[in-house]
Amino acid sequence: MFLKKNFYRIYIFFLIVVVFLFCSIMNFFIWSIKPLEIKQNDRNEFIVKFGDNTRDIVKAIRNTGIDISEDKFTFVAYLCKFDKNFKAGIYKITAHDSPLSLMRKLVNGDFLRNDQFRVVFIEGWKFTKFREELKKNSFLKKTISNINDNDLMKMIDSDFLYPEGLFYPDTYYIVPGLSDFDILKASYKKNQMILSGLWKNRCKDLPLNTPYEALILASIVEKEASVIEDRRRISGVFINRLKLGMRLQSDPTVIYGMGDLFDAKKGNIDLKNDTPWNTYTRYGLPLTPISSVSISSIMAALHPEDHNYIYFLSIGNGATEFSEDLLSHNAKVYNFLINKGDDFVR
């Protein structure tokens, strides 16, 4: 009799607990999908800054005049694993928004976009151009103007102190309070994420030992390829040369190493000017990347076209000629120079 009474009490207790949990879950569920109450005089835009946590975001929402539970929003965001993926931006709350749909906006980065409030980095740019673009943007807080490249890379917690090629070229939208350093850090992280993800699925038997080496090759492909369609084939040429122990002999690497000594108008490229980037005087890859790199060039470096070409020649209008031997290559160079009216110089 005593056991029966205890069992009955335990059963009732667990039943109450289950019912309570069920009601709580339903309460959270109904709350999360119910549209927010927006009054006419509410300011329905709020700002999420880089580094804001979930409670910071809720406070920003409440500052618009909308009454929303901080604890419920924080709990649902944690439960759905949204809390670590909220993106900075200026967001607008509509009459159809529920707490859950608002969280999805924050995760997807569905913020208000204004072409005035953005920074655009272009593939093929040197890092100095990135700095110039940040410096001339009047909407950004300036924090890195007097910081040299090495110290800047230490601030970003990079394993590399030379910045070239380590920042992803893309459009970055600005929110109030954002600094030039915030933009660079976001660009660096995006580059690392893309590179590490693509490196895992690279082709086998590549003469590349690290993701950084892949980035170096990708930067050369970026500068050499006039059209996207040629990138994998050009990458294949450089891969073949690396496997054969040949010099890469890429003009853009020489130009990069010359720095300010190179005059684009005069075209005064000095192939004998030995620098750590001159692939005419040195074997293997240059010391660092020579520019920012697009996804397509990274893909080309990690998935080169399989062929026997070891030479290529740009003949203008985006067209490129490929050869398997020096004799054939020199013939194409000769024809190209003849058609231009120049004397054969090789």
C-alpha positions in Angstrom: 0.0 0.0 0.0 2.8 2.4 0.9 4.7 1.6 -2.4 1.5 2.2 -4.3 1.0 5.6 -2.7 4.6 6.6 -3.4 4.4 5.4 -7.0 1.2 7.3 -7.5 2.8 10.5 -6.1 5.9 10.1 -8.2 3.7 9.5 -11.3 1.7 12.6 -10.5 4.9 14.6 -9.9 6.5 13.6 -13.3 3.2 14.1 -15.0 3.1 17.7 -13.6 6.7 18.2 -14.7 6.0 16.9 -18.3 2.8 19.1 -18.5 4.8 22.1 -17.2 7.6 21.5 -19.7 5.2 21.0 -22.6 3.3 24.2 -21.7 6.6 26.1 -21.4 7.8 24.9 -24.8 4.4 25.7 -26.3 4.6 29.2 -24.7 8.1 29.8 -26.2 7.0 28.4 -29.6 3.8 30.6 -29.7 5.8 33.6 -28.6 8.5 33.1 -31.2 6.1 32.9 -34.1 3.7 35.6 -33.0 4.1 38.9 -34.9 5.7 41.7 -32.8 3.5 44.6 -31.7 4.6 47.6 -33.6 3.1 51.0 -32.8 2.7 53.8 -35.2 5.3 55.9 -33.5 7.9 53.1 -33.1 11.2 53.6 -34.9 11.4 50.2 -36.6 15.1 50.3 -37.4 17.9 49.1 -35.1 21.6 48.7 -35.3 23.7 45.6 -34.7 27.3 46.4 -34.3 30.3 44.0 -34.7 30.8 42.1 -31.4 27.2 42.6 -30.1 25.9 39.6 -28.2 22.2 38.5 -28.1 21.3 40.7 -25.1 22.9 43.8 -26.8 20.7 43.1 -29.8 17.5 42.8 -27.7 18.3 46.1 -26.0 18.7 47.7 -29.5 15.3 46.3 -30.5 13.7 47.5 -27.3 15.2 51.0 -27.9 12.9 51.2 -30.9 9.9 51.1 -28.6 9.0 47.5 -29.3 8.4 45.4 -26.1 10.2 42.1 -26.5 11.3 39.7 -23.8 15.1 39.7 -23.4 15.1 36.2 -21.7 12.9 34.6 -24.2 14.7 36.0 -27.2 18.1 34.9 -25.7 16.8 31.4 -24.9 15.2 30.8 -28.3 18.3 32.1 -30.1 20.5 29.8 -28.0 18.2 26.8 -28.5 18.1 27.3 -32.3 21.9 28.0 -32.4 21.4 31.4 -33.9 23.2 33.4 -31.2 26.7 32.9 -32.6 25.7 33.7 -36.2 24.1 37.1 -36.0 25.5 39.6 -38.5 26.2 43.3 -38.0 24.0 45.8 -39.9 21.0 48.2 -39.8 17.8 46.1 -39.7 14.2 47.1 -40.3 11.3 45.4 -38.4 8.1 45.0 -40.4 4.6 44.4 -39.2 4.9 40.8 -40.2 8.0 40.1 -38.2 8.0 37.7 -35.3 10.9 37.1 -32.9 11.8 34.0 -34.9 11.7 35.7 -38.3 13.7 38.5 -36.9 16.4 36.1 -35.8 16.5 34.6 -39.3 17.0 38.1 -40.7 20.0 38.6 -38.3 21.5 35.2 -39.3 21.0 35.8 -43.0 22.3 39.3 -42.9 19.1 40.8 -44.4 20.0 44.3 -43.3 19.3 47.6 -45.1 21.9 48.2 -47.8 23.0 51.6 -48.9 25.6 52.0 -51.6 27.0 55.0 -49.7 27.7 52.9 -46.6 30.0 50.2 -48.1 33.6 49.4 -48.9 34.4 47.5 -52.1 37.6 45.5 -52.4 38.5 44.2 -55.9 40.2 41.0 -56.7 43.7 41.5 -58.0 44.3 44.5 -55.8 47.4 44.9 -53.7 47.0 45.4 -50.0 48.1 49.0 -50.3 45.0 49.6 -52.4 42.8 48.1 -49.6 44.3 50.6 -47.2 43.7 53.5 -49.6 40.0 52.5 -50.0 39.5 52.4 -46.2 41.3 55.7 -45.7 39.1 57.6 -48.2 35.8 56.2 -46.8 34.3 59.0 -44.6 31.8 56.7 -42.9 34.4 54.6 -41.1 36.2 55.3 -37.9 39.9 55.5 -38.7 42.0 53.4 -36.3 44.9 51.9 -38.4 46.4 54.9 -40.2 49.5 54.9 -38.1 49.8 51.1 -37.6 52.3 49.3 -39.9 51.4 46.1 -41.7 53.2 43.8 -39.3 51.5 45.2 -36.2 48.2 45.1 -38.0 48.6 41.4 -38.7 49.4 40.8 -35.1 46.3 42.6 -34.0 44.3 40.3 -36.3 46.0 37.3 -34.7 47.3 36.1 -38.1 50.1 33.5 -38.4 51.5 35.7 -41.2 52.9 39.2 -40.7 52.9 40.1 -44.4 49.3 41.0 -45.4 49.3 40.5 -49.2 46.6 38.2 -50.4 45.2 37.4 -47.0 42.1 39.6 -47.3 39.1 38.6 -49.3 37.9 41.0 -52.1 34.2 41.7 -51.6 31.6 44.3 -50.7 31.5 45.1 -47.0 28.6 47.2 -45.7 29.1 49.8 -43.0 27.1 50.2 -39.8 27.5 53.2 -37.4 30.5 52.8 -35.2 32.4 50.4 -37.5 36.1 51.0 -37.9 38.6 50.3 -40.7 40.0 47.6 -38.6 36.6 45.9 -38.2 36.3 45.8 -42.0 39.8 44.3 -42.4 39.2 41.7 -39.7 36.0 40.6 -41.4 37.8 40.4 -44.8 40.6 38.4 -43.3 38.3 35.9 -41.6 36.3 35.5 -44.8 39.5 34.8 -46.7 40.6 32.2 -44.1 37.2 30.5 -44.1 37.1 30.2 -47.9 40.7 29.1 -48.3 40.5 26.4 -45.5 37.2 25.1 -46.9 38.5 24.8 -50.5 41.8 23.3 -49.4 40.1 20.3 -47.8 38.7 19.3 -51.2 41.8 20.0 -53.3 43.0 17.7 -56.1 45.5 15.0 -55.1 49.2 15.1 -56.0 49.5 18.9 -56.1 53.0 20.3 -55.5 51.5 22.6 -52.9 52.2 21.8 -49.2 50.0 24.4 -47.4 46.9 26.5 -48.0 49.2 29.5 -48.1 51.2 28.1 -51.0 47.8 27.6 -52.8 47.0 31.2 -52.1 50.4 32.3 -53.6 49.7 30.3 -56.8 46.1 31.6 -56.9 47.3 35.2 -56.8 49.6 34.5 -59.8 46.7 33.0 -61.7 44.5 36.0 -60.7 47.0 38.4 -62.4 47.8 36.2 -65.4 44.3 35.2 -66.5 42.4 37.7 -68.6 39.2 35.6 -68.6 37.9 33.3 -65.9 37.6 30.4 -68.4 41.5 30.3 -68.7 42.3 30.2 -65.0 42.3 26.4 -64.6 44.3 25.9 -67.7 46.9 28.6 -66.7 47.0 27.0 -63.3 47.8 23.7 -64.9 50.7 25.3 -66.7 52.3 26.5 -63.5 51.6 23.2 -61.8 53.3 21.3 -64.6 56.3 23.7 -64.3 56.5 23.1 -60.5 56.4 19.4 -61.1 59.2 19.6 -63.7 61.3 21.9 -61.6 61.1 24.7 -64.1 61.0 28.4 -63.2 57.4 29.8 -63.3 58.5 32.9 -65.3 55.5 35.0 -64.5 55.8 38.7 -65.4 53.3 39.8 -62.7 55.6 38.4 -60.0 58.5 40.4 -61.4 56.4 43.6 -61.5 55.3 43.0 -57.9 58.9 42.6 -56.7 59.9 45.8 -58.5 57.4 47.8 -56.5 57.5 51.6 -57.2 60.3 51.1 -59.7 57.8 49.7 -62.2 56.2 52.2 -64.4 53.0 50.8 -66.1 53.1 53.5 -68.8 56.6 52.8 -69.8 56.3 49.0 -69.2 59.9 49.0 -67.8 59.8 45.4 -66.5 63.3 44.2 -65.6 63.3 40.4 -65.7 66.8 40.3 -64.3 66.0 42.4 -61.2 66.3 39.7 -58.6 63.8 39.9 -55.7 62.1 37.2 -53.6 59.1 37.5 -56.0 61.1 37.2 -59.3 60.1 33.9 -60.8 62.5 34.4 -63.7 65.6 34.4 -61.4 64.3 32.0 -58.8 62.7 28.6 -58.7 59.5 27.7 -57.1 56.7 29.9 -55.8 57.5 33.6 -54.8 57.8 34.5 -51.2 54.1 35.7 -50.7 51.0 36.2 -52.7 51.1 39.2 -55.1 47.5 40.3 -54.9 44.1 39.7 -53.4 42.4 36.6 -54.8 38.9 35.6 -56.0 37.3 32.2 -55.2 37.6 31.2 -58.9 41.4 31.7 -58.8 41.7 29.7 -55.6 39.6 26.9 -57.2 41.9 27.0 -60.2 45.0 26.7 -58.1 43.5 23.7 -56.2 41.8 22.1 -59.2 44.1 22.8 -62.2 43.3 21.5 -65.7 45.1 18.3 -66.5 47.2 18.8 -69.6 50.7 18.8 -71.0 51.1 22.6 -71.6 54.1 24.3 -70.1 53.9 27.6 -72.0 51.2 30.2 -72.6 51.0 33.5 -74.4 48.4 36.3 -74.0 47.6 37.6 -77.5 45.1 40.3 -76.6 41.3 40.6 -76.3 41.4 38.1 -73.5 42.7 35.3 -75.8 45.5 33.0 -74.7 47.6 30.5 -76.7 49.1 27.4 -75.0 52.0 25.2 -76.1 53.6 22.0 -74.9 57.1 22.8 -76.1 59.4 25.8 -76.5 59.6 25.6 -80.3 55.9 25.8 -80.7 55.7 28.6 -78.1 58.4 30.7 -79.8 56.6 30.3 -83.2 53.4 31.7 -81.6 55.4 34.5 -80.0 57.0 35.3 -83.5 53.6 35.3 -85.2 52.1 37.5 -82.5 55.0 40.1 -82.8 54.8 40.0 -86.6 51.1 40.7 -86.5 51.8 43.6 -84.2 54.5 44.9 -86.6 57.3 44.3 -84.0 60.6 42.5 -84.5 61.1 39.1 -83.0 63.1 39.5 -79.8 63.4 36.0 -78.5 
